């Protein structure tokens, strides 16, 4: 906590009138082309945004102007003609395993937001990937709490380093989109602390975000925004979080959420659509007048908002910063390069012309609108890039988010970028509309590259893991027509791969942002050496997941739904280790055009577990690797946990010694009876690996029993 900011917050709050206090407790959604009309509470000279809270000029309190921002500064219809750098999806950033890149992307978001007069960014998303059908997984970093917490913290630091408040979200267990407003997420409280909440805890303690946004869902029967155990007991109590808790837009059905830990109602017009009222305006004031809402709680809510304002310094702006869009495009490009994962490759990549003299190298590019650009996830995170979209195809659907469910194509064409890098090749494009038509082109080509895409977004879960629009059939036809078939996936989740034995290489490119076409082409052509690692496990099918059938899927919008997270803290790779299943591709997996070797692993406990080892590039070209350190077994038995990682960039033949210090919570369990972390005494089996499924070196360490933390 910043004592000076807290003292000032208390001093300024004491000077406010009750009318001014209440004005700070709501944010009003700006004019939106699909959802909201102009609200009279927003002055005419204020730029439209996702949320507006008036300032109090006489005391130096600026108005709050909020925008979604996980993938860049969004603008879903608020400001005509406004654009911003469209970053790759957060899942691609997670695949980079690169904290420095996370900070740079955060700095980009903060600077661009500030240049537009926006001082609160609703970023970043820290929910874990618990279900490979979650339509919003592309906005989240990974299935692991350590990776998510570390990268999320750096993103927050980058944003707030530009004097813009960052909001981490969605607190907590917003892990499915199906009927999210009526979803009850059931989980053991101790397991919750060891998984989803640990990701938030790590990010909050490392980066001190100004605000935390609650989820739409219930947790163990109580809505997140009114969950006193979660907000008062853990966030503000055990963790001592000094900032403010805002709701998600349309997630405040009742005024008494203010008594249970929520400090601000966000996007009040959506609450009117959902629940028929603005809870923190007339109802909260009536409760205050009746004595049901204490003055001390009102003051405390306001003090938390003021604390974040003064701590981050949004009240100390001096002019708008310059924005270097070319430099920001480079960050988007580098994130795509480092986030693309080479899943399998039997030597067909990087592309190389056959040895036949005089014949042109013939490449078929098929499907995925690759002649136009690359897809983006949809919903509130969609970013309009400089120059606008290449195309937008309306899809639609039920519920509030139906109007925002579109196929957005960012203008970075993989086809055009391949033509630039391989000018002597003969490259033809087929739209992939039918298997037969695609096979005709594939048959007369040396290599056939098929782009598989899927529209995923806020408000919707995928029904299964298949590619839509008959794309699986197209891939099969192409592979049967050409022995050198390559698949490039542009999705926000794992996909089923019934065609995997028939193709020679697969790239997971995710939603790769405004420079994604260039990044994909560079990896295909060998200009860039792939280095991304899977931030979530790819199952062979839904039968391998904790919930083969997703509760509520297919029910009408508004149906109450219960999801029981019986896997507890064993999310993703932890679940596969616990159940002994072999996934299609494990967490942390990712191939390279070079080879890395690990040796000399030593592990010691000197006031904390510390590992040291050597990484060597034994291949023919420069590349980056991500050695991963895991817990395999604790005194109670098998128990897999990622304990640390580090991204290293090495020239051929170069070696580097890496040291990792293990956070003790990753070796412990959370004991709810005592309200502390507990590390059992005894022997722990640890391992160094290329992925959760490929651990090459093991070591034991003996620890004494310890109780710690809250």
PLY file of the C-alpha trace (Angstrom):
ply
format ascii 1.0
element vertex 710
property float x
property float y
property float z
element edge 709
property int vertex1
property int vertex2
end_header
0.00 0.00 0.00
1.09 3.58 -0.72
0.70 5.41 2.64
0.83 8.88 1.06
-1.93 8.01 -1.43
-4.05 6.50 1.35
-3.65 9.55 3.59
-4.61 11.86 0.74
-7.62 9.67 -0.14
-8.91 9.90 3.42
-8.33 13.63 3.56
-10.08 14.33 0.25
-12.97 11.98 1.01
-13.67 13.85 4.23
-14.23 17.03 2.19
-16.87 15.51 -0.10
-20.61 15.98 0.13
-22.78 12.88 0.15
-23.98 13.80 -3.33
-20.37 13.76 -4.56
-19.69 10.49 -2.77
-22.61 8.75 -4.43
-21.61 10.12 -7.84
-18.35 8.16 -7.65
-20.10 4.84 -7.08
-21.44 4.33 -10.61
-20.03 4.33 -14.13
-22.25 5.14 -17.09
-21.76 3.45 -20.43
-21.13 5.80 -23.32
-23.15 6.03 -26.51
-22.86 2.72 -28.34
-24.10 1.95 -31.82
-25.73 -1.30 -30.72
-26.51 -1.09 -26.97
-26.93 2.38 -25.49
-28.12 5.86 -26.36
-26.51 9.07 -25.10
-26.84 9.23 -21.32
-27.53 12.77 -20.03
-25.08 12.21 -17.18
-22.19 12.28 -19.68
-21.20 15.87 -20.63
-21.14 16.65 -24.33
-17.40 17.39 -24.34
-16.45 13.98 -22.86
-15.29 11.25 -25.28
-17.48 8.17 -25.24
-16.14 5.07 -23.49
-17.23 1.84 -21.81
-17.68 3.67 -18.52
-17.81 7.28 -17.31
-17.72 8.43 -13.68
-17.77 12.21 -13.10
-14.83 13.93 -11.48
-14.84 16.54 -8.73
-12.71 19.38 -10.09
-12.75 21.45 -6.89
-10.72 18.71 -5.17
-8.57 17.66 -8.11
-10.44 14.41 -8.76
-10.52 13.62 -12.49
-13.44 11.93 -14.21
-12.93 8.22 -14.83
-13.08 7.15 -18.47
-12.88 3.39 -18.93
-12.20 1.09 -21.84
-11.74 -2.62 -22.36
-8.16 -3.32 -23.21
-6.89 -6.89 -22.94
-6.00 -6.97 -26.65
-5.48 -3.22 -27.11
-7.66 -0.16 -26.50
-11.11 -1.22 -27.68
-13.81 0.88 -29.26
-17.02 -1.09 -29.80
-18.92 1.73 -31.47
-18.20 4.54 -29.00
-15.93 6.90 -30.96
-16.46 7.19 -34.70
-13.32 6.50 -36.71
-11.17 5.72 -33.67
-8.57 2.96 -34.00
-5.81 1.41 -31.91
-3.05 -1.16 -32.16
-4.70 -4.59 -32.32
-2.54 -6.94 -30.27
-2.60 -10.73 -30.54
-5.00 -12.50 -28.20
-3.90 -12.89 -24.58
-3.63 -16.64 -25.13
-0.86 -15.88 -27.66
0.90 -13.67 -25.11
0.58 -16.57 -22.67
2.20 -18.85 -25.25
5.23 -16.54 -25.38
6.05 -17.29 -21.71
7.70 -13.85 -21.86
7.11 -11.44 -18.93
9.08 -8.65 -20.63
6.80 -8.85 -23.66
3.78 -8.70 -21.36
5.09 -5.50 -19.82
5.78 -3.95 -23.22
2.26 -4.77 -24.42
0.89 -3.20 -21.24
2.92 -0.05 -21.83
1.48 0.10 -25.35
-2.06 -0.12 -24.02
-1.46 2.47 -21.31
0.14 4.97 -23.67
-2.53 4.64 -26.36
-5.30 4.88 -23.76
-3.81 8.02 -22.28
-3.45 9.59 -25.72
-7.23 9.15 -26.12
-8.02 10.58 -22.68
-8.93 7.17 -21.22
-7.55 6.67 -17.72
-8.93 3.24 -16.66
-8.22 0.12 -18.68
-10.35 -2.95 -18.03
-7.34 -5.27 -18.38
-6.14 -7.82 -17.96
-8.01 -11.07 -17.83
-6.64 -13.52 -15.26
-9.20 -16.32 -15.37
-7.72 -19.78 -15.86
-8.47 -21.94 -18.89
-10.63 -24.55 -17.15
-12.65 -25.59 -20.20
-11.43 -25.73 -23.83
-14.89 -24.61 -25.00
-14.89 -21.31 -23.11
-15.57 -18.65 -25.72
-13.50 -16.12 -23.81
-10.33 -18.18 -23.30
-8.58 -16.14 -25.96
-8.76 -13.14 -23.58
-7.05 -15.09 -20.81
-3.41 -16.09 -20.50
-3.22 -19.75 -19.52
-4.48 -22.69 -17.49
-1.70 -22.27 -14.90
-1.86 -19.80 -11.95
1.89 -19.07 -11.86
2.20 -18.32 -15.59
-1.03 -16.29 -15.53
-0.07 -14.36 -12.41
3.45 -13.52 -13.56
2.47 -12.38 -17.06
-0.66 -10.63 -15.80
1.39 -8.68 -13.27
3.80 -7.43 -15.92
0.92 -6.28 -18.12
-0.56 -4.33 -15.20
2.82 -2.77 -14.43
3.13 -1.67 -18.05
-0.31 -0.03 -18.10
0.02 1.70 -14.74
3.54 2.85 -15.55
1.82 5.15 -18.04
-0.35 6.62 -15.24
-3.42 4.68 -16.33
-5.34 2.46 -13.89
-5.42 -1.25 -14.73
-8.32 -3.45 -13.66
-7.74 -7.20 -13.28
-10.75 -9.39 -14.03
-13.04 -11.37 -13.75
-12.87 -12.16 -10.04
-13.42 -15.13 -10.01
-14.25 -18.40 -11.84
-15.70 -16.66 -14.91
-14.54 -19.78 -16.78
-17.55 -20.38 -19.03
-19.73 -18.01 -21.00
-22.90 -20.13 -21.26
-25.60 -18.30 -19.27
-22.85 -16.51 -17.39
-25.27 -14.15 -15.61
-27.06 -17.16 -14.13
-24.10 -19.52 -13.66
-23.19 -20.89 -10.24
-19.55 -22.04 -10.07
-19.11 -24.62 -7.32
-15.60 -25.27 -5.99
-13.86 -26.32 -2.80
-12.61 -23.07 -1.16
-9.12 -24.45 -0.56
-8.79 -25.60 -4.17
-10.01 -22.16 -5.25
-7.13 -20.54 -3.36
-4.61 -22.91 -4.98
-5.75 -22.21 -8.54
-7.83 -19.33 -9.88
-7.43 -17.13 -6.81
-3.68 -17.77 -6.70
-3.34 -16.25 -10.18
-5.08 -13.09 -8.95
-3.09 -13.08 -5.70
0.25 -13.23 -7.54
-0.69 -10.47 -9.99
-2.13 -8.20 -7.29
0.82 -8.48 -4.93
3.37 -8.01 -7.71
1.71 -5.18 -9.65
-0.82 -3.44 -7.32
-3.64 -2.85 -9.85
-5.94 0.04 -8.98
-9.09 -2.02 -9.34
-10.47 -5.54 -9.41
-13.53 -6.39 -11.52
-15.91 -9.10 -10.33
-17.36 -11.76 -12.62
-20.97 -12.22 -13.67
-21.25 -15.64 -12.10
-22.06 -16.91 -8.65
-19.41 -18.68 -6.59
-20.70 -21.42 -4.31
-24.19 -19.96 -4.49
-23.41 -16.25 -4.09
-22.88 -13.74 -6.90
-19.26 -12.62 -7.19
-20.17 -8.95 -6.69
-22.00 -9.74 -3.46
-19.66 -12.49 -2.26
-18.52 -11.26 1.14
-16.19 -14.21 1.75
-14.42 -13.54 -1.54
-14.30 -9.74 -1.47
-14.10 -8.83 2.20
-12.57 -12.01 3.52
-9.92 -12.79 0.90
-9.32 -9.82 -1.41
-9.53 -6.97 1.08
-8.89 -9.01 4.23
-6.26 -11.70 3.71
-4.56 -9.91 0.81
-5.02 -6.35 2.08
-6.05 -5.01 -1.35
-6.44 -1.21 -0.97
-8.02 -0.37 -4.35
-11.65 -0.60 -5.40
-13.88 -3.42 -6.55
-16.00 -2.68 -9.63
-18.65 -4.90 -11.11
-18.67 -6.23 -14.61
-21.17 -4.44 -16.87
-24.63 -5.64 -15.85
-23.47 -7.65 -12.82
-25.12 -5.70 -9.98
-28.68 -6.94 -9.41
-29.02 -5.55 -5.86
-27.95 -2.54 -3.81
-26.77 -4.68 -0.88
-23.71 -5.79 -2.88
-22.32 -2.54 -1.45
-22.47 -4.08 2.02
-20.58 -7.18 0.92
-17.51 -5.71 -0.75
-18.42 -4.20 -4.14
-17.47 -0.53 -4.35
-18.75 0.58 -7.76
-21.56 -0.40 -10.13
-20.31 -0.40 -13.73
-22.23 0.22 -16.93
-25.48 0.89 -15.12
-27.59 0.87 -18.30
-26.80 -2.83 -18.73
-28.06 -3.46 -15.20
-31.33 -1.84 -16.23
-31.51 -4.24 -19.22
-30.65 -7.24 -17.05
-32.29 -6.57 -13.70
-34.63 -3.62 -14.26
-32.77 -1.06 -12.13
-29.56 0.82 -11.35
-28.76 -0.57 -7.92
-26.18 1.96 -6.72
-28.23 5.07 -7.55
-31.76 5.43 -6.13
-31.92 2.08 -4.25
-28.57 2.62 -2.52
-29.46 6.20 -1.59
-32.77 5.03 -0.18
-30.96 2.43 1.92
-28.61 5.15 3.15
-31.51 7.40 4.12
-33.16 4.51 5.96
-29.99 3.73 7.89
-29.49 0.34 6.20
-26.33 1.48 4.40
-23.80 2.94 6.90
-21.92 6.20 6.37
-18.66 4.40 7.22
-19.15 1.96 4.34
-19.98 4.79 1.91
-16.81 6.61 2.91
-14.75 3.43 2.63
-15.96 2.75 -0.91
-15.07 6.27 -2.01
-11.69 6.19 -0.28
-10.75 3.06 -2.25
-11.56 4.77 -5.57
-9.63 7.87 -4.57
-6.69 5.78 -3.37
-6.29 4.17 -6.81
-6.57 7.56 -8.53
-3.81 9.06 -6.37
-1.62 5.94 -6.25
-1.48 5.50 -10.03
-1.41 9.25 -10.65
-4.21 9.76 -13.15
-4.79 13.10 -11.40
-1.27 14.23 -12.35
-1.46 14.03 -16.13
0.46 16.70 -18.02
-0.62 16.57 -21.63
-1.18 13.64 -23.95
1.83 11.41 -24.74
3.12 10.88 -28.25
2.19 7.50 -29.74
4.55 5.73 -32.12
2.17 3.44 -34.00
5.04 1.87 -35.98
6.82 0.91 -32.77
3.56 -0.42 -31.36
3.02 -2.48 -34.52
6.45 -3.99 -33.89
5.30 -5.08 -30.41
2.18 -6.65 -31.92
4.35 -8.43 -34.50
6.86 -9.70 -31.93
4.07 -10.97 -29.69
2.63 -12.93 -32.61
6.05 -14.31 -33.52
6.75 -15.50 -29.98
3.21 -16.76 -29.36
2.75 -18.98 -32.42
3.25 -22.63 -31.44
4.61 -25.25 -33.82
2.65 -28.28 -32.65
4.01 -30.91 -35.01
6.46 -30.96 -37.91
8.03 -33.90 -39.70
10.42 -31.76 -41.71
8.11 -30.00 -44.15
8.74 -26.69 -42.33
10.39 -24.34 -42.88
9.23 -24.32 -46.47
11.92 -25.30 -48.94
11.63 -25.66 -52.69
12.05 -29.20 -54.07
15.33 -30.00 -55.78
13.74 -30.39 -59.22
15.65 -28.02 -61.48
13.72 -25.40 -63.41
10.31 -26.12 -61.87
8.68 -23.37 -59.79
7.94 -24.04 -56.12
4.17 -24.38 -56.09
2.35 -23.50 -52.87
-1.40 -23.79 -52.33
-2.89 -21.48 -49.69
-6.38 -22.65 -48.80
-9.19 -21.23 -46.66
-9.41 -19.03 -43.61
-9.85 -15.80 -45.64
-6.04 -15.84 -45.83
-6.17 -13.60 -48.90
-7.65 -10.83 -46.73
-6.23 -11.11 -43.24
-6.41 -12.91 -39.91
-9.38 -13.33 -37.56
-9.83 -11.75 -34.15
-11.92 -12.81 -31.18
-15.21 -10.97 -30.78
-16.98 -9.20 -27.96
-15.92 -6.27 -25.82
-12.23 -7.03 -26.43
-12.35 -6.49 -30.21
-9.94 -3.76 -31.35
-10.35 -1.74 -34.56
-6.84 -1.58 -36.09
-5.33 1.44 -37.88
-7.07 1.65 -41.24
-10.00 -0.44 -40.04
-10.88 -4.09 -40.56
-10.28 -5.88 -43.84
-13.83 -7.24 -43.56
-16.50 -7.84 -40.95
-19.00 -10.69 -41.31
-22.02 -10.55 -39.01
-22.89 -13.83 -37.31
-25.27 -12.91 -34.48
-26.75 -14.93 -31.67
-29.00 -14.74 -28.60
-28.51 -12.43 -25.63
-26.95 -9.00 -25.22
-23.72 -10.01 -26.99
-25.45 -11.25 -30.15
-24.91 -7.97 -32.00
-21.16 -8.16 -31.29
-20.70 -11.71 -32.52
-18.88 -11.13 -35.78
-15.99 -12.48 -37.81
-13.50 -9.61 -37.68
-10.63 -9.86 -40.17
-7.55 -7.79 -39.40
-5.80 -6.63 -42.60
-2.64 -8.74 -42.45
-2.89 -11.29 -45.23
-0.83 -14.48 -44.77
-1.12 -15.04 -48.52
0.33 -11.62 -49.38
3.06 -11.96 -46.75
4.11 -15.36 -48.11
4.29 -13.87 -51.60
6.66 -11.17 -50.27
8.95 -13.68 -48.56
8.92 -16.25 -51.39
8.84 -14.14 -54.58
10.09 -17.00 -56.76
7.37 -19.38 -55.64
4.13 -19.91 -57.51
1.44 -19.31 -54.86
-2.26 -19.81 -55.54
-5.26 -19.31 -53.26
-8.43 -21.33 -52.88
-11.17 -20.18 -50.46
-11.69 -23.67 -49.03
-15.42 -23.57 -49.71
-15.58 -27.24 -50.72
-13.32 -30.25 -50.21
-13.39 -31.16 -53.88
-12.44 -27.71 -55.09
-9.63 -27.36 -52.54
-8.26 -30.78 -53.51
-7.92 -29.70 -57.15
-5.44 -26.97 -56.22
-3.70 -29.10 -53.62
-3.10 -31.89 -56.14
-1.08 -29.67 -58.47
0.98 -28.03 -55.71
4.20 -29.04 -53.96
2.91 -27.91 -50.55
-0.65 -27.18 -49.45
-1.23 -24.84 -46.47
-4.75 -24.92 -45.05
-5.91 -22.18 -42.68
-8.47 -23.35 -40.13
-10.40 -20.60 -38.32
-13.14 -20.38 -35.73
-15.09 -17.39 -34.40
-15.00 -17.36 -30.61
-16.06 -14.58 -28.33
-17.71 -13.16 -25.28
-21.13 -14.53 -24.36
-20.76 -17.91 -26.10
-19.06 -21.23 -25.49
-18.13 -23.60 -28.30
-20.39 -26.62 -28.61
-17.41 -28.90 -29.28
-13.78 -28.77 -30.42
-14.38 -29.10 -34.16
-13.66 -26.49 -36.78
-16.89 -25.00 -38.19
-18.09 -24.63 -41.76
-16.84 -28.02 -42.97
-13.18 -27.12 -42.59
-12.20 -30.54 -41.19
-13.46 -32.14 -44.41
-11.47 -29.65 -46.47
-8.29 -30.47 -44.54
-8.81 -34.21 -45.05
-9.39 -33.74 -48.78
-6.31 -31.57 -49.13
-4.15 -34.02 -47.18
-5.33 -36.91 -49.33
-4.57 -34.92 -52.47
-1.15 -33.66 -51.36
1.39 -35.52 -49.18
2.81 -32.20 -47.93
-0.16 -30.68 -46.13
0.34 -28.02 -43.44
-2.44 -26.71 -41.18
-2.42 -23.25 -39.58
-5.02 -22.85 -36.82
-6.39 -19.41 -35.97
-8.61 -20.05 -32.96
-8.93 -19.08 -29.31
-8.95 -22.64 -28.01
-7.73 -26.17 -28.75
-9.36 -27.97 -31.66
-10.04 -31.61 -32.44
-7.70 -32.92 -35.14
-9.21 -36.00 -36.83
-6.89 -35.25 -39.75
-3.67 -35.07 -37.68
-2.14 -38.36 -38.98
-2.63 -37.16 -42.54
-0.81 -33.80 -42.32
2.88 -33.07 -41.91
2.83 -29.93 -39.76
0.42 -27.95 -37.57
0.80 -24.38 -36.31
-1.35 -22.88 -33.55
-1.40 -19.18 -34.46
-4.35 -18.24 -32.18
-5.78 -14.78 -33.02
-2.44 -13.22 -33.99
-3.29 -9.50 -34.15
-2.81 -6.81 -36.76
0.58 -8.15 -37.92
-0.40 -11.80 -37.63
-0.19 -12.59 -41.33
3.44 -11.50 -41.40
4.31 -13.53 -38.29
2.68 -16.67 -39.71
4.44 -16.27 -43.06
7.80 -15.70 -41.38
7.53 -18.95 -39.42
6.32 -20.94 -42.43
9.18 -19.59 -44.55
11.79 -20.00 -41.82
12.55 -16.31 -41.39
11.48 -16.66 -37.75
12.25 -19.69 -35.62
9.08 -20.75 -33.76
9.36 -20.54 -29.98
5.82 -20.48 -28.58
4.76 -23.01 -25.94
1.21 -24.15 -25.27
-0.33 -22.20 -22.36
-3.09 -24.82 -22.12
-3.39 -28.54 -22.76
-4.82 -29.78 -26.07
-7.00 -32.82 -25.29
-7.67 -35.57 -27.81
-11.36 -34.94 -27.19
-13.84 -33.68 -24.65
-13.98 -37.12 -23.01
-10.55 -36.33 -21.51
-11.76 -33.16 -19.79
-13.40 -32.91 -16.34
-16.76 -32.11 -17.98
-17.29 -33.94 -21.30
-20.77 -32.38 -21.35
-20.88 -28.69 -20.44
-23.79 -27.91 -18.09
-26.31 -25.54 -19.64
-24.94 -25.77 -23.16
-27.85 -25.44 -25.59
-30.33 -24.10 -23.04
-32.07 -20.75 -23.71
-30.34 -17.53 -22.68
-31.29 -16.85 -19.08
-31.36 -20.46 -17.88
-29.88 -20.97 -14.37
-26.82 -23.20 -14.69
-24.54 -24.93 -12.18
-20.96 -25.93 -13.02
-19.25 -28.09 -10.41
-15.47 -27.77 -10.66
-14.81 -31.16 -9.11
-11.24 -31.10 -10.45
-10.61 -28.40 -7.86
-7.07 -27.05 -8.20
-6.10 -29.74 -10.70
-6.67 -27.56 -13.76
-5.36 -28.46 -17.21
-2.08 -30.36 -17.16
-2.61 -31.04 -13.45
-5.83 -32.91 -14.31
-4.07 -34.98 -16.97
-1.27 -35.87 -14.54
-3.79 -36.80 -11.84
-5.90 -38.99 -14.15
-2.96 -40.50 -16.04
-4.28 -39.47 -19.45
-2.13 -38.64 -22.45
-3.30 -35.42 -24.17
-3.02 -34.62 -27.83
-0.40 -31.97 -26.96
0.69 -31.18 -23.39
0.91 -27.84 -21.62
4.25 -26.19 -22.38
4.72 -28.07 -25.67
6.15 -26.28 -28.68
8.66 -27.25 -31.36
11.54 -25.29 -32.85
13.73 -25.41 -35.92
16.67 -26.04 -33.59
17.27 -28.35 -30.57
17.78 -27.59 -26.88
19.36 -29.76 -24.21
19.25 -29.47 -20.41
21.89 -30.68 -17.97
23.38 -30.17 -14.50
20.12 -29.72 -12.58
20.71 -28.92 -8.91
18.01 -28.15 -6.35
18.62 -26.71 -2.88
16.51 -25.43 -0.02
18.21 -22.40 1.49
15.36 -20.43 2.97
13.41 -21.33 -0.15
13.70 -23.87 -2.96
16.09 -22.83 -5.70
16.91 -24.71 -8.91
19.88 -24.21 -11.22
20.57 -25.84 -14.58
22.23 -25.32 -17.97
20.43 -24.89 -21.29
22.34 -25.47 -24.55
21.25 -24.81 -28.14
22.52 -27.94 -29.87
20.90 -27.19 -33.20
21.88 -25.34 -36.37
20.26 -21.96 -35.82
19.46 -19.32 -33.23
16.30 -19.90 -31.24
14.41 -19.33 -28.02
13.45 -22.00 -25.52
11.36 -22.09 -22.35
12.69 -24.63 -19.83
9.94 -25.48 -17.33
10.42 -26.60 -13.73
7.71 -28.82 -12.19
6.69 -30.47 -8.96
5.96 -34.14 -9.66
5.38 -35.52 -6.19
5.06 -34.22 -2.63
5.05 -36.21 0.64
1.38 -37.14 0.10
1.94 -38.56 -3.39
1.85 -37.49 -7.06
0.96 -33.82 -7.50
1.99 -31.83 -10.57
2.57 -28.08 -10.44
4.52 -25.64 -12.62
7.10 -24.12 -10.27
8.92 -21.79 -12.63
10.04 -21.06 -16.17
12.41 -18.80 -18.03
12.61 -17.85 -21.67
16.17 -18.01 -23.04
17.44 -16.95 -26.48
20.58 -18.78 -27.65
22.87 -18.88 -30.66
23.87 -22.31 -32.06
26.19 -23.99 -29.58
25.58 -21.38 -26.88
24.85 -22.39 -23.27
23.35 -20.48 -20.39
22.94 -21.21 -16.71
19.44 -20.51 -15.43
18.40 -20.09 -11.79
14.79 -20.29 -10.60
13.42 -19.52 -7.14
10.19 -21.31 -6.27
7.25 -19.48 -4.70
6.46 -21.57 -1.58
2.70 -21.50 -2.30
3.32 -23.69 -5.35
4.65 -26.46 -3.11
1.89 -26.06 -0.52
-1.82 -26.66 -0.02
-4.27 -24.13 1.37
-5.81 -25.10 4.69
-9.17 -23.34 5.06
-9.60 -24.37 8.69
-6.46 -22.47 9.72
-6.61 -19.88 6.94
-2.99 -20.54 6.00
-0.79 -22.27 3.46
0.68 -25.59 4.57
3.81 -27.24 3.19
4.12 -30.80 4.49
7.45 -31.99 5.78
9.25 -34.65 3.73
10.63 -35.37 0.29
9.52 -33.53 -2.86
10.21 -34.83 -6.36
10.98 -32.01 -8.83
11.70 -32.11 -12.56
12.96 -29.99 -15.43
11.29 -30.42 -18.77
10.44 -29.17 -22.25
6.73 -29.48 -21.37
4.43 -30.99 -18.77
4.62 -34.21 -20.80
8.38 -34.23 -21.37
10.40 -33.93 -18.15
14.03 -34.91 -18.76
15.85 -34.29 -15.45
14.64 -35.02 -11.92
15.83 -34.13 -8.41
14.63 -34.56 -4.84
14.56 -31.98 -2.08
13.59 -32.44 1.57
11.53 -29.71 3.27
10.51 -29.16 6.86
6.85 -28.62 7.64
5.75 -24.99 7.41
2.60 -22.91 7.90
2.58 -19.45 6.34
0.54 -16.66 4.75
-3.18 -16.02 5.02
0 1
1 2
2 3
3 4
4 5
5 6
6 7
7 8
8 9
9 10
10 11
11 12
12 13
13 14
14 15
15 16
16 17
17 18
18 19
19 20
20 21
21 22
22 23
23 24
24 25
25 26
26 27
27 28
28 29
29 30
30 31
31 32
32 33
33 34
34 35
35 36
36 37
37 38
38 39
39 40
40 41
41 42
42 43
43 44
44 45
45 46
46 47
47 48
48 49
49 50
50 51
51 52
52 53
53 54
54 55
55 56
56 57
57 58
58 59
59 60
60 61
61 62
62 63
63 64
64 65
65 66
66 67
67 68
68 69
69 70
70 71
71 72
72 73
73 74
74 75
75 76
76 77
77 78
78 79
79 80
80 81
81 82
82 83
83 84
84 85
85 86
86 87
87 88
88 89
89 90
90 91
91 92
92 93
93 94
94 95
95 96
96 97
97 98
98 99
99 100
100 101
101 102
102 103
103 104
104 105
105 106
106 107
107 108
108 109
109 110
110 111
111 112
112 113
113 114
114 115
115 116
116 117
117 118
118 119
119 120
120 121
121 122
122 123
123 124
124 125
125 126
126 127
127 128
128 129
129 130
130 131
131 132
132 133
133 134
134 135
135 136
136 137
137 138
138 139
139 140
140 141
141 142
142 143
143 144
144 145
145 146
146 147
147 148
148 149
149 150
150 151
151 152
152 153
153 154
154 155
155 156
156 157
157 158
158 159
159 160
160 161
161 162
162 163
163 164
164 165
165 166
166 167
167 168
168 169
169 170
170 171
171 172
172 173
173 174
174 175
175 176
176 177
177 178
178 179
179 180
180 181
181 182
182 183
183 184
184 185
185 186
186 187
187 188
188 189
189 190
190 191
191 192
192 193
193 194
194 195
195 196
196 197
197 198
198 199
199 200
200 201
201 202
202 203
203 204
204 205
205 206
206 207
207 208
208 209
209 210
210 211
211 212
212 213
213 214
214 215
215 216
216 217
217 218
218 219
219 220
220 221
221 222
222 223
223 224
224 225
225 226
226 227
227 228
228 229
229 230
230 231
231 232
232 233
233 234
234 235
235 236
236 237
237 238
238 239
239 240
240 241
241 242
242 243
243 244
244 245
245 246
246 247
247 248
248 249
249 250
250 251
251 252
252 253
253 254
254 255
255 256
256 257
257 258
258 259
259 260
260 261
261 262
262 263
263 264
264 265
265 266
266 267
267 268
268 269
269 270
270 271
271 272
272 273
273 274
274 275
275 276
276 277
277 278
278 279
279 280
280 281
281 282
282 283
283 284
284 285
285 286
286 287
287 288
288 289
289 290
290 291
291 292
292 293
293 294
294 295
295 296
296 297
297 298
298 299
299 300
300 301
301 302
302 303
303 304
304 305
305 306
306 307
307 308
308 309
309 310
310 311
311 312
312 313
313 314
314 315
315 316
316 317
317 318
318 319
319 320
320 321
321 322
322 323
323 324
324 325
325 326
326 327
327 328
328 329
329 330
330 331
331 332
332 333
333 334
334 335
335 336
336 337
337 338
338 339
339 340
340 341
341 342
342 343
343 344
344 345
345 346
346 347
347 348
348 349
349 350
350 351
351 352
352 353
353 354
354 355
355 356
356 357
357 358
358 359
359 360
360 361
361 362
362 363
363 364
364 365
365 366
366 367
367 368
368 369
369 370
370 371
371 372
372 373
373 374
374 375
375 376
376 377
377 378
378 379
379 380
380 381
381 382
382 383
383 384
384 385
385 386
386 387
387 388
388 389
389 390
390 391
391 392
392 393
393 394
394 395
395 396
396 397
397 398
398 399
399 400
400 401
401 402
402 403
403 404
404 405
405 406
406 407
407 408
408 409
409 410
410 411
411 412
412 413
413 414
414 415
415 416
416 417
417 418
418 419
419 420
420 421
421 422
422 423
423 424
424 425
425 426
426 427
427 428
428 429
429 430
430 431
431 432
432 433
433 434
434 435
435 436
436 437
437 438
438 439
439 440
440 441
441 442
442 443
443 444
444 445
445 446
446 447
447 448
448 449
449 450
450 451
451 452
452 453
453 454
454 455
455 456
456 457
457 458
458 459
459 460
460 461
461 462
462 463
463 464
464 465
465 466
466 467
467 468
468 469
469 470
470 471
471 472
472 473
473 474
474 475
475 476
476 477
477 478
478 479
479 480
480 481
481 482
482 483
483 484
484 485
485 486
486 487
487 488
488 489
489 490
490 491
491 492
492 493
493 494
494 495
495 496
496 497
497 498
498 499
499 500
500 501
501 502
502 503
503 504
504 505
505 506
506 507
507 508
508 509
509 510
510 511
511 512
512 513
513 514
514 515
515 516
516 517
517 518
518 519
519 520
520 521
521 522
522 523
523 524
524 525
525 526
526 527
527 528
528 529
529 530
530 531
531 532
532 533
533 534
534 535
535 536
536 537
537 538
538 539
539 540
540 541
541 542
542 543
543 544
544 545
545 546
546 547
547 548
548 549
549 550
550 551
551 552
552 553
553 554
554 555
555 556
556 557
557 558
558 559
559 560
560 561
561 562
562 563
563 564
564 565
565 566
566 567
567 568
568 569
569 570
570 571
571 572
572 573
573 574
574 575
575 576
576 577
577 578
578 579
579 580
580 581
581 582
582 583
583 584
584 585
585 586
586 587
587 588
588 589
589 590
590 591
591 592
592 593
593 594
594 595
595 596
596 597
597 598
598 599
599 600
600 601
601 602
602 603
603 604
604 605
605 606
606 607
607 608
608 609
609 610
610 611
611 612
612 613
613 614
614 615
615 616
616 617
617 618
618 619
619 620
620 621
621 622
622 623
623 624
624 625
625 626
626 627
627 628
628 629
629 630
630 631
631 632
632 633
633 634
634 635
635 636
636 637
637 638
638 639
639 640
640 641
641 642
642 643
643 644
644 645
645 646
646 647
647 648
648 649
649 650
650 651
651 652
652 653
653 654
654 655
655 656
656 657
657 658
658 659
659 660
660 661
661 662
662 663
663 664
664 665
665 666
666 667
667 668
668 669
669 670
670 671
671 672
672 673
673 674
674 675
675 676
676 677
677 678
678 679
679 680
680 681
681 682
682 683
683 684
684 685
685 686
686 687
687 688
688 689
689 690
690 691
691 692
692 693
693 694
694 695
695 696
696 697
697 698
698 699
699 700
700 701
701 702
702 703
703 704
704 705
705 706
706 707
707 708
708 709
